[in-house]
Amino acid sequence: VTCLRGEGQTALQKYVIVLAYLVLGRDTFWFDFDSVWLKNPLPTLQRAQEAEAAAARADGRPEATVFAAIDFDSKNCPMNAFFLLKASHEATLLWLLSLLEWVYKRPFVHDQLAFSLFLGMTVLVDEEPLPTPPQWAPLDPNIFGNAARFEGLGFSSEVEDLVFFHFFDGWNSNQPEGVEQFATPTYRGLDVFGVLYGEDKAAAHAAMNRSRLPAPKELKDCSYMENMGLGVTLTHSRVELPDDD
């Protein structure tokens, strides 16, 4: 077991720590610390990789090197609360290093927006060229669950089916007091951290069950999103036309 302690609460920290493990040749699974670990995730991650490998063979394409959580109401809107990076592909390391440099140069951009951008799933922030997005696959939002604290999040499975539950206590660079401006009323007035890490298991189960919702009738496609809700909106676009001469 190799343990690294992050220093400083910045948008770069999670990517720096993951990069260090990739350099050591370790496949690396990241989970945000404002999450409850409900089961050993390794069997679920192994099944996800096996299913992706089978799908890749059937489609005649490369296997995914990135696995990421997605919004509950989407088929491909990634979020970086949970993600797995495969160290067996050098391109994955170079991709993460490029992402890290990009965020460092743009401290005004939310780190989740950068993650989505580098997976090719949102609008460009500026005209700087980006590396080719890696092949990636979603993690089941009914297993890697997010609290229904924001629009588009939640799960439709039983609480007992969850491996992780992400409750957003550290939202927006450890400023949880700012969450209510954008949050749904689902957890308003509730000390979610205290309940989930308390001794009352029934209360913790009930708190997580607040995020259990009907399955979406239609799933969003973030390939065509103009606004990710993270501070960047597409207002216009420009297409370079070939010179007739």
C-alpha positions as CSV (number, residue, x, y, z in Angstrom):
1,V,0.0,0.0,0.0
2,T,1.3,3.4,-1.0
3,C,-0.1,6.5,0.8
4,L,0.3,10.1,-0.3
5,R,-0.8,13.1,1.7
6,G,-2.0,16.0,-0.3
7,E,-0.9,19.5,0.8
8,G,-3.2,22.4,0.3
9,Q,-6.8,22.5,-0.7
10,T,-6.7,23.4,-4.4
11,A,-8.4,22.2,-7.6
12,L,-5.1,20.7,-8.6
13,Q,-4.7,18.4,-5.7
14,K,-6.7,15.4,-6.8
15,Y,-5.0,15.3,-10.2
16,V,-1.5,15.7,-8.7
17,I,-2.1,12.7,-6.4
18,V,-3.6,10.5,-9.1
19,L,-0.7,11.5,-11.5
20,A,1.8,10.3,-8.8
21,Y,0.2,6.9,-8.7
22,L,0.0,6.6,-12.5
23,V,3.8,7.4,-12.7
24,L,4.3,4.5,-10.2
25,G,2.4,2.3,-12.7
26,R,-0.7,1.9,-10.6
27,D,-4.2,1.8,-12.0
28,T,-5.8,4.5,-9.8
29,F,-9.4,4.9,-8.6
30,W,-10.2,8.4,-7.1
31,F,-13.2,9.0,-4.9
32,D,-14.0,12.4,-3.3
33,F,-13.7,12.4,0.5
34,D,-17.2,13.8,0.9
35,S,-18.4,10.3,0.0
36,V,-19.5,7.3,2.1
37,W,-17.7,4.1,1.2
38,L,-20.5,1.5,1.5
39,K,-18.9,-1.6,-0.1
40,N,-15.5,-2.7,-1.5
41,P,-15.5,-1.1,-5.0
42,L,-13.0,-3.5,-6.5
43,P,-15.4,-6.2,-7.7
44,T,-17.7,-3.6,-9.2
45,L,-14.8,-1.9,-10.9
46,Q,-13.6,-5.2,-12.3
47,R,-17.0,-6.0,-13.7
48,A,-17.2,-2.6,-15.3
49,Q,-13.8,-3.1,-17.0
50,E,-14.8,-6.6,-18.2
51,A,-18.1,-5.3,-19.6
52,E,-16.2,-2.4,-21.4
53,A,-13.6,-4.8,-22.8
54,A,-16.4,-7.0,-24.3
55,A,-18.1,-3.9,-25.7
56,A,-14.9,-2.7,-27.3
57,R,-14.3,-6.1,-28.9
58,A,-17.8,-6.1,-30.3
59,D,-17.5,-2.6,-31.6
60,G,-13.9,-3.1,-33.0
61,R,-12.6,-0.1,-31.0
62,P,-9.9,0.4,-28.4
63,E,-10.8,-0.3,-24.8
64,A,-11.5,2.6,-22.4
65,T,-8.6,3.9,-20.3
66,V,-10.8,6.2,-18.2
67,F,-13.9,5.3,-16.3
68,A,-15.9,8.2,-14.8
69,A,-19.1,8.8,-12.8
70,I,-21.9,10.5,-14.7
71,D,-25.0,12.5,-13.9
72,F,-28.0,10.4,-13.1
73,D,-30.1,12.0,-15.9
74,S,-27.5,11.5,-18.6
75,K,-25.7,8.9,-20.6
76,N,-22.4,10.7,-20.9
77,C,-22.2,13.8,-18.7
78,P,-19.0,13.0,-16.7
79,M,-18.2,14.2,-13.2
80,N,-15.0,13.7,-11.3
81,A,-16.3,12.6,-7.9
82,F,-15.3,9.0,-8.9
83,F,-13.0,8.0,-11.7
84,L,-10.6,5.2,-12.6
85,L,-7.5,5.7,-14.8
86,K,-5.6,2.9,-16.3
87,A,-1.8,3.2,-15.9
88,S,-1.2,0.5,-18.5
89,H,-1.5,3.1,-21.2
90,E,1.1,5.8,-21.4
91,A,-1.3,8.0,-23.2
92,T,-3.4,8.2,-20.0
93,L,-0.6,9.6,-18.0
94,L,0.2,12.2,-20.7
95,W,-3.6,13.1,-20.9
96,L,-3.8,13.7,-17.2
97,L,-0.5,15.7,-17.2
98,S,-2.0,17.9,-20.0
99,L,-5.2,18.3,-17.9
100,L,-3.2,19.3,-14.9
101,E,-1.2,22.0,-16.8
102,W,-4.5,23.3,-18.4
103,V,-6.1,23.8,-15.0
104,Y,-2.9,25.4,-13.5
105,K,-3.0,28.0,-16.3
106,R,-6.7,28.7,-15.7
107,P,-7.5,28.8,-12.0
108,F,-10.8,30.4,-12.7
109,V,-12.2,27.2,-14.4
110,H,-13.9,24.6,-12.2
111,D,-11.8,21.4,-12.1
112,Q,-14.9,19.3,-13.0
113,L,-15.4,21.4,-16.2
114,A,-11.8,20.7,-17.1
115,F,-12.3,17.0,-16.6
116,S,-15.3,17.0,-18.8
117,L,-13.6,19.2,-21.4
118,F,-10.6,16.8,-21.6
119,L,-13.0,13.9,-22.2
120,G,-14.4,15.8,-25.1
121,M,-17.8,16.3,-23.6
122,T,-18.3,20.1,-23.3
123,V,-17.7,23.4,-25.1
124,L,-14.2,24.8,-25.5
125,V,-13.2,27.5,-23.0
126,D,-10.7,29.1,-25.4
127,E,-8.9,28.5,-28.7
128,E,-6.0,26.5,-27.3
129,P,-5.8,23.1,-28.9
130,L,-6.5,20.1,-26.6
131,P,-5.2,16.6,-26.8
132,T,-7.3,13.9,-28.4
133,P,-9.8,12.7,-25.7
134,P,-9.2,9.2,-24.4
135,Q,-11.7,6.4,-24.9
136,W,-13.8,6.5,-21.7
137,A,-16.7,4.7,-20.2
138,P,-19.3,5.7,-17.6
139,L,-19.7,4.2,-14.2
140,D,-23.2,3.3,-13.3
141,P,-24.9,6.2,-11.4
142,N,-27.1,3.6,-9.6
143,I,-23.9,2.1,-8.0
144,F,-21.6,5.1,-7.8
145,G,-24.4,7.3,-6.5
146,N,-24.6,11.1,-6.0
147,A,-26.9,12.9,-3.6
148,A,-29.8,14.6,-5.3
149,R,-28.4,17.9,-4.1
150,F,-28.2,19.4,-7.5
151,E,-30.5,19.1,-10.6
152,G,-29.8,15.9,-12.6
153,L,-28.3,13.9,-9.7
154,G,-29.7,11.0,-7.6
155,F,-30.2,7.3,-8.2
156,S,-33.1,4.9,-8.8
157,S,-31.6,1.8,-7.3
158,E,-32.0,0.6,-3.7
159,V,-29.6,2.2,-1.2
160,E,-28.3,-1.3,-0.6
161,D,-27.1,-1.5,-4.2
162,L,-24.8,1.5,-3.8
163,V,-21.0,1.2,-3.5
164,F,-20.4,4.9,-2.9
165,F,-22.6,7.8,-2.0
166,H,-21.3,11.3,-2.8
167,F,-23.0,13.9,-0.6
168,F,-21.2,17.1,-1.7
169,D,-20.0,18.3,1.7
170,G,-16.8,19.7,0.2
171,W,-18.5,21.3,-2.8
172,N,-16.6,24.1,-4.6
173,S,-13.1,24.0,-3.1
174,N,-14.2,23.2,0.5
175,Q,-16.7,26.0,0.7
176,P,-19.9,24.0,1.6
177,E,-21.6,27.1,2.9
178,G,-21.9,28.2,-0.8
179,V,-23.8,25.2,-1.8
180,E,-27.3,26.4,-0.9
181,Q,-27.3,29.0,-3.6
182,F,-27.5,26.3,-6.3
183,A,-28.8,23.3,-4.3
184,T,-32.1,21.6,-4.3
185,P,-34.0,21.6,-1.0
186,T,-33.5,17.8,-0.5
187,Y,-31.0,18.2,2.3
188,R,-31.6,21.7,3.4
189,G,-31.1,22.1,7.2
190,L,-29.6,18.6,7.5
191,D,-26.1,17.9,8.7
192,V,-25.5,15.2,6.1
193,F,-21.9,14.5,7.2
194,G,-22.9,14.1,10.8
195,V,-25.8,11.8,9.9
196,L,-23.9,9.6,7.5
197,Y,-20.9,9.2,9.8
198,G,-23.0,8.9,12.9
199,E,-23.9,5.8,14.8
200,D,-27.6,5.7,13.8
201,K,-27.6,3.4,10.7
202,A,-31.3,3.9,10.1
203,A,-30.9,7.7,10.0
204,A,-28.0,7.3,7.5
205,H,-30.0,5.0,5.3
206,A,-33.0,7.4,5.4
207,A,-30.7,10.3,4.5
208,M,-29.3,8.5,1.5
209,N,-32.8,7.3,0.5
210,R,-33.8,11.0,0.1
211,S,-31.8,10.9,-3.2
212,R,-33.7,7.9,-4.6
213,L,-35.7,9.1,-7.6
214,P,-37.7,7.6,-10.5
215,A,-35.5,6.6,-13.4
216,P,-35.2,9.4,-16.0
217,K,-37.5,9.0,-19.0
218,E,-34.9,10.5,-21.2
219,L,-31.1,10.8,-20.8
220,K,-29.2,13.9,-21.7
221,D,-26.3,13.7,-24.2
222,C,-23.5,16.0,-23.2
223,S,-21.9,15.8,-26.6
224,Y,-24.3,18.5,-27.6
225,M,-24.5,20.6,-24.4
226,E,-24.0,24.3,-24.6
227,N,-24.0,25.0,-20.9
228,M,-22.5,22.6,-18.3
229,G,-23.7,24.7,-15.4
230,L,-20.1,25.2,-14.3
231,G,-19.4,28.8,-15.4
232,V,-18.9,28.3,-19.1
233,T,-21.7,28.8,-21.7
234,L,-21.4,28.6,-25.5
235,T,-22.6,32.0,-26.8
236,H,-21.3,31.8,-30.4
237,S,-19.0,29.6,-32.5
238,R,-16.7,30.2,-35.4
239,V,-16.0,27.8,-38.3
240,E,-12.9,28.3,-40.4
241,L,-13.8,28.0,-44.1
242,P,-11.2,27.0,-46.7
243,D,-9.6,29.7,-48.8
244,D,-11.0,29.6,-52.4
245,D,-7.5,30.6,-53.6
